[in-house]
Each structure stands twice: as C-alpha cells, then as structure tokens.
Amino acid sequence: MVRDPRDVFISGYFYHKKLRTREPWLFEKYEKFNDMGYQEYINTLSLEDGLIAELELLGDKDKIESFVQWDKWDYNNPRIMELKYEDYILQDDKFVNIFKHYGFNEEEIQRSMNIVRERNLDIVKSNEPNNQFVSIGVPNTWKKYFTPNIKAEFKKRYDYLLIKLGYEKNTNW
C-alpha cells in the first residue's frame, strides 16, 4: 500500500516534531542540527523552516527509507496487489476485496474487518479537536501546509515520484 508522498512528508514532520518515540536518531546530537537532536531542532524552527528541514531529512537514506523504497519498487509484479491508501482509508468495505484476493475465509474476513473498522475509528478520533495525538491519516492534509516555497522544494526533489505512483499526471500540479 502506498500513500501520497506529500501526506507522508507532512505526517512525518508532525510525528518527528511531537511524538515521544524510541527512535534514537531523533535524540542524537548532530552538528547540522546545531548540536541538538532532530526533534529538538525542528521544534526551534518556524513551521515552514521545519518542513524544509523534514524535506532535507527525507533525502537521508539512513533516516527515512519510504521514499527510497517507493522509487525502487517493482510495480509490475503480478503477484502483488498494489493499493493506494487514499482509496481505502475510511472505506471499510473495500478491504473485503483484499482479503478475498488473498484467500481469507468468511470468519477470517470478519475478524480482519473488525480490525480495519477499529483502526479507521482510531484515525477519526485522532483528528478530533483537543486530541493529544498528532493528526494523521486524512488524505490531502498536505494542501493545508504546502506554501509556494514548500511546494517548489518538494517538486524539485520528488515530482517524479508523484507521477510514478500515479498521484499526478504531470509536473503542473
């Protein structure tokens, strides 16, 4: 399952900025982050500067693998069912087709669908006002945060990936 790289980027920024996590590299002090850990560093920046820092981090293959892996993936393997996150999130019924594709029996489908419904409810709850958790999972969140500068910087680095993954038809988005 792939997700719009723009939303992955925005989600990653807020994840790195706000969540308590056990990823050691977020807290290791780096010279390029003014001798701070990455999480501490991006919390000293404006939103736009923090997003630019996150874009630069996406290019660091030692830290973030998603974009690198998406670029290398063989999208023509007939044994793999390629899915877009946006086509499935908050649309529980579509998951039944996935489970049937992989040979689940009716009992397994029902058990799996209970998990899907629970996870989708978690996403809705995470976007309620006053929630302590980072807002995640809602498609097209990137539109709220892409200034002309962020858009230009993202396009310089990852425009080709949006086209390859089918999120854009060309570079005129």
C-alpha positions in Angstrom: 0.0 0.0 0.0 1.3 3.4 -0.9 0.3 6.8 0.3 0.6 10.2 -1.3 4.2 11.1 -0.6 3.1 14.7 0.2 0.9 13.4 3.0 3.7 11.0 4.2 6.0 14.0 4.3 3.6 16.1 6.4 2.7 13.2 8.7 6.4 12.5 9.2 7.1 16.1 10.1 4.4 16.1 12.9 5.5 12.7 14.0 9.1 13.8 14.4 8.1 17.1 16.0 5.6 15.9 18.6 5.6 12.3 19.4 7.5 10.6 22.1 9.3 7.8 20.2 12.1 5.4 20.8 13.9 6.2 17.5 17.4 7.0 18.9 18.4 9.1 15.9 15.8 11.7 16.8 17.6 12.5 20.0 21.3 12.1 19.0 23.0 15.4 18.7 24.2 16.4 15.3 26.3 19.3 14.2 24.0 20.0 11.3 21.1 20.4 13.8 23.1 22.9 15.9 24.3 20.2 18.2 20.7 19.2 19.0 18.7 16.1 18.3 16.4 16.4 15.3 13.2 16.5 17.3 14.6 19.3 19.5 15.9 21.1 16.4 12.7 21.2 14.4 10.9 22.4 17.5 13.1 25.6 17.4 12.1 26.3 13.8 9.1 28.0 12.2 6.6 25.7 10.5 8.0 26.4 7.0 11.6 26.0 8.1 10.7 22.8 9.9 9.1 21.4 6.8 12.1 22.3 4.8 14.3 20.5 7.4 12.0 17.5 7.0 12.3 17.6 3.2 16.1 17.5 3.6 15.8 14.6 6.1 13.8 12.6 3.5 16.9 12.6 1.4 18.9 11.0 4.2 18.6 7.2 3.4 20.0 6.4 6.9 16.9 8.0 8.5 13.9 7.7 6.2 13.5 4.7 3.8 10.0 5.2 2.5 10.7 7.4 -0.5 13.8 5.4 -1.4 11.9 2.2 -1.3 9.0 3.5 -3.3 11.4 4.6 -6.1 13.0 1.1 -6.2 9.8 -1.0 -6.0 8.8 -3.2 -8.9 5.3 -2.1 -9.7 4.8 -4.7 -12.4 4.8 -7.8 -10.2 1.5 -9.6 -10.9 1.7 -11.4 -7.5 1.5 -8.1 -5.6 -1.8 -6.3 -5.2 -0.9 -2.6 -5.5 -3.1 -0.3 -3.4 -3.4 3.4 -2.7 -4.0 4.3 0.9 -6.4 7.1 -0.1 -8.7 4.6 -1.9 -9.1 2.5 1.3 -9.0 4.8 4.3 -12.4 5.3 5.9 -13.9 3.0 3.2 -14.0 -0.3 5.2 -15.9 -2.3 2.6 -13.1 -2.1 0.1 -10.9 -4.2 2.3 -13.1 -7.2 1.8 -11.8 -7.4 -1.7 -8.2 -7.5 -0.4 -9.0 -10.3 2.0 -10.8 -12.3 -0.7 -7.9 -11.8 -3.1 -5.6 -13.4 -0.6 -7.9 -16.3 0.1 -9.3 -15.4 3.5 -12.4 -17.4 4.6 -15.5 -15.7 5.8 -14.5 -16.0 9.5 -11.1 -14.5 8.8 -12.7 -11.7 6.7 -15.0 -10.8 9.6 -12.1 -10.8 12.1 -10.0 -8.8 9.8 -12.8 -6.3 9.1 -13.2 -5.7 12.8 -9.6 -4.7 13.0 -10.0 -2.4 9.9 -13.0 -0.7 11.5 -11.2 -0.2 14.8 -8.1 1.3 13.1 -10.2 3.6 10.9 -12.1 4.8 14.0 -8.7 5.5 15.6 -7.9 7.7 12.7 -11.1 9.6 13.0 -10.6 10.0 16.8 -7.0 11.3 16.2 -8.5 14.2 14.2 -11.0 15.3 16.8 -10.4 18.7 18.4 -8.3 18.7 21.6 -6.9 15.3 20.9 -3.4 14.9 22.4 -2.3 12.8 19.4 -0.8 14.1 16.2 -3.4 14.4 13.4 -2.7 11.6 11.0 -4.3 9.6 8.3 -6.5 12.1 6.5 -5.9 12.2 2.7 -4.8 15.6 1.2 -3.6 17.0 4.5 -0.6 18.3 2.6 -2.8 21.0 0.9 -3.1 22.7 4.3 0.7 23.1 4.7 2.2 23.5 1.3 3.2 27.1 0.8 4.5 28.1 -2.6 8.1 27.6 -1.2 7.3 24.1 0.3 5.6 23.1 -3.0 8.6 24.3 -5.0 11.1 22.5 -2.8 9.0 19.3 -2.8 8.7 19.4 -6.6 12.4 19.8 -7.0 13.0 16.6 -5.1 10.0 14.3 -5.6 7.9 15.4 -8.5 8.9 12.3 -10.4 7.7 10.1 -7.6 4.2 11.6 -7.6 4.0 10.8 -11.3 5.4 7.3 -10.9 2.9 6.5 -8.1 0.0 7.9 -10.1 -0.7 10.9 -7.8 -0.1 13.4 -10.5 -0.2 13.1 -14.3 2.5 15.7 -14.9 4.5 18.3 -13.1 1.8 21.0 -13.4 0.1 20.4 -10.1 
